[in-house]
């Protein structure tokens, strides 16, 4: 049986953000910005070791799924894969932080503003 497609409500979006914030220290990454929409999530994060983007994406997806499973209900929350795009340079980072991520319609979180819409 296939599960229904997920639409992330405000409750889901805040849970996703809280799950990622809590997982920063144990998983050794730093969050810069999280943006949500009903259909998807963007997390801009950095890490200071040699881990590749694919294992990092797995850690992030696992944190999100565990948080939603604990707070909402057990189910498959995320599709397989996801983007492996890396920030190219400071100009790209600034564009993501000031233009692209803020325009998403759901809950957001950043170091500068905390939770915001």
N, C-alpha and C positions, 0 to 999 in steps of 0.2 A: 504494500500500500504506500502511495506517495503522500508526503505531507503537503499541506497547503503552503503556498508562497507566503513568506513573512513580510509584513509591513510593520516597521518599527514605530510604535506609538511613542509619545513623550516619555512614558514610563520606561519603555525599552531603551530609548535613547539615553536617558539619564543613568540607567543601570549599566549600559555599555561603557559610558564614560567613567563611572565610578569603578568598574572592574579594571579598566586600563590604568587608572590612577593608582589603585591598590597594587597592581602587578609590577609597577616600575622598579621598585627596589629589589624584590626577589628575582626578577628576571633581568636585572641590570640594563635597563634602557631609560632614556629620558624623553618624556613627552613634551612636545612644543605646542601642538594644536590637535584637537579632535573635532571633526565636523560630521554631523549625521543628517540624514534625510530618511523618509519612510522606507526607502529601498536600499540604502547603502551607507557605508561608514568610511571615513578617511581618518587615518591617524598619522600624523607627522611626528616621527620619533628618531632618536639617534642612539647609538651605542658605541662604546669605545674599545671594543675588542674585535677579534678576527671573524666573528660569526657572519655567515652569509645571510642574504636577505630571505631566502626560503625558510631556513629554520626560525628566523625571527618572526616571519609571517605566521608560522605555525604556533609559536608561543603567544602571539597577540590574539590569534583566532581562538586558541584554547582558553585564554583568559576571558574573552568575551563570552564564549559558550558556557563556561563554568559559572560565570556571574549570572547569566540569563537563566540557566538551568536551576540555580539555587533560588533566585528571586521570583521567577515567573513560573516556569514548568520545564520538564525534561522534553527536549525535542531537538531536531537538527535546526540550528539557527542560521548557519552561514553556508554559502555555496562553496564548492571546492575551489582552491586556487585563490585568486585575487591578484591585484596588481603587484608587480615587482619593481615598479618605477622608483628610481633613486633621484634624489635631488642633485641636479647637475652642478650648481654653483650658487653663490650668495644671491645673485639676481633671481634665480629660480626659487630659492627659499623665501625671499622677500615677497615675490609674487604669490606664492602659496599662502603665506601668512596674512597678507594684506588684501588680496583680491579673490583668489579662487576659493579658499576654505570659508571665509566669512560669508560668501554668498549662498551657502547651503541653508536650507529652510528649517532644519531641525535644531535640536540643542547642540551647543558647541561648548568647548572648553579650551582655554589657553592659559599659559603662565601669566600673561598680563591681565586677563579679565576674569579668570575662573570660569564658572558656569555662566553662559549667556545664550541669548537667542538671536 
